[in-house]
């Protein structure tokens, strides 16, 4: 029979971060010494007490269906953490646990967005945001932030981007891919504009615990009761506890939206995996020193990688406040050549590095900003040093 794929899929592209990682792994499988900076996950193992909780759940037969929005104990643990860490009060009915924060964001898109709706997305953006808006048959409106403004959306930019069709703003901080974050004062100015136009703020705060230099993370929902009512706070265990494969994320927000997400989830995935919920419960309720140790290692790597990039000819690198990525600008190298090839874009530079110097980075064009590229420092310092040595050598070879 003739295969006719739904038209909405024409807007969706495969994740370039996963594609780069897959290509690097394929080369490694052939015995090639590739240094990969593509991974969007911590290189640390899931802490032992969390794994033990999952094993215990398995041994005790906790392998059946659970309530669709997650077990009551986990939803309460999320509420308790938000209250303890940020003074935010949510009832269990205002929290739904899903199969990772990406699934949480997908559910939000499907229950809130309709054809004709517009969603404002600052760039550089995480590659999934526009794709999910397209899947919901709405329109992403990309607003370019600038390196000179630390990759932050300004209230003036937000005001200018809003139209009568604007339904939501997606705000991700600390940011993937730049690591940029916002002060309370900066968030308050954005909130003022969002409230004025009565738009939703989808606040993806998955990196809230991976922050540096004493920076204080301020959840958008803490700004005022009115702001909280218009905010859907997204988070999960993937980054904070190195649990990317466990697939547990959640949304805290308006109970009508959460109820609609519950209905959608009941007809798609049903509940998140039972024993993964037990592990997430242990993560939230157990010792947190494992998080501090991981963040300390990330900060040492960040300090090194930023210093190295800023010492390279034609490269400038913003110093991130959080997450585990840098997004250096390589635009100063564009127009140079290697043999008969001219480097004209982030994709050209990424191809050059991988093919000639066996270093895998993710081209910035995938994040809506072609001047730079994303490098994850969720890898060993040994790999970071080796990879940066190769990148410096690669730059020296350009004429």
Residue, then its C-alpha position, 0 to 999 in steps of 0.5 A: x500500500x502507499x504510505x502517506x505520513x501525516x502532514x504535521x511530520x513534515x515540520x519535525x526533524x530528528x534530534x541533531x544532538x542524538x544524531x551527532x552522538x550516534x555518529x560519534x559512537x559509530x566511529x568509536x565502534x570502528x576503533x576511532x578515537x573520537x572525543x564527544x561533546x554531544x551528550x546532554x546527560x551527566x556522565x556520573x552514575x545514578x547515586x547508589x541509594x537511588x538504584x537500591x530503591x528501584x531494586x527494592x521496589x522490583x523485589x517487592x513486586x512493585x511492577x504493576x500499573x500505578x495511578x496515571x499522574x504518578x503515585x501519591x507519595x511521589x507527587x507529595x515529595x515533589x510538592x514538599x521539595x518545591x515548598x522546602x526549597x522555594x516556598x512554593x505551595x502546590x496540592x497533589x492535584x496540581x502536580x502530574x508525573x510523566x515519562x520525563x520532562x520532555x513528555x511533560x512538555x509534550x503533554x502541555x503542548x497537546x492540551x494547551x495549543x491549537x492551530x493558530x496559536x503562537x508560542x514565543x521561544x527565545x533562541x538559542x533554544x533546546x531543539x525540542x521546543x519548536x518541534x513540539x509546538x509544530x506537533x500541536x499544530x501551533x506556530x513557534x515564534x523565535x526571538x533571537x537573544x544576543x551573546x552581548x546580553x548573556x543570551x537573555x530575553x529582554x522584556x522589550x523583545x517579549x513585548x514586541x513578539x506578542x500578538x493577539x495569537x500568542x498563547x505562551x512563552x517557553x522560558x528555559x533557565x538555566x538554559x540548554x544550550x547556553x547555560x544562561x539564567x535570570x536574576x529575580x529582577x530580570x524575571x519580574x520584568x518578563x512576568x510583568x509583560x506576560x501578565x499584561x497580555x495574560x499569556x502562559x509561561x511554560x518554565x522549564x527549570x530542569x537544571x535548577x540545581x546545577x548552578x555555579x558561583x553562588x547564583x540563586x535560582x528563582x522559579x518563575x512561579x515564586x514571583x507572585x500569586x498571579x504569576x504562579x497561576x499563569x505558570x506551568x513549572x516543568x522539572x524532573x530527576x534526569x539532570x539533578x540526580x543523573x537519572x536521564x534513562x529513568x524517565x521521570x519528570x513532572x509539571x506543577x501548575x494550574x489544576x485544570x491544565x494538570x487534569x487535562x494532562x492527566x486525561x491525555x496521559x491516560x490515553x497515551x502512556x498511562x503511568x510513568x514506570x512504577x519502579x522508576x517512581x520509587x527511585x525518584x522518590x528516593x532521589x527527592x527524599x534522600x541525601x543531597x550531597x551527591x548533587x553538590x559533588x556533581x555540581x562541584x565537578x561540573x564547575x571545575x570543568x566549566x571554568x577550564x573549558x571557558x578559559x580555554x575557548x576564550x584564549x583561542x583565536x577567533x573564538x569567544x565563549x560566554x561563561x554559563x551560570x548553570x547547566x553543563x554546556x558552553x555555547x562558544x561563538x565560532x563566527x570569527x572563523x567563518x570565511x576561513x578555509x581548510x584545503x578546498x573547503x570554506x567554513x561558512x556555518x556552524x554545520x561546516x565547522x562541526x563537520x570539519x572537526x568530526x571528519x578531520x580531528x575526530x571531535x563531536x560538537x553540536x552545530x548551533x544551527x540546531x538551536x536556532x543560532x548559527x554563530x556558535x555550537x553547543x559543547x557538553x562538559x558532562x565528560x571527564x576532564x581528560x576528554x575535555x583537555x584532549x578535545x580542546x587540544x584538537x579544536x585548537x589544532x583544528x583552528x590553527x589549520x584554517x587559513 
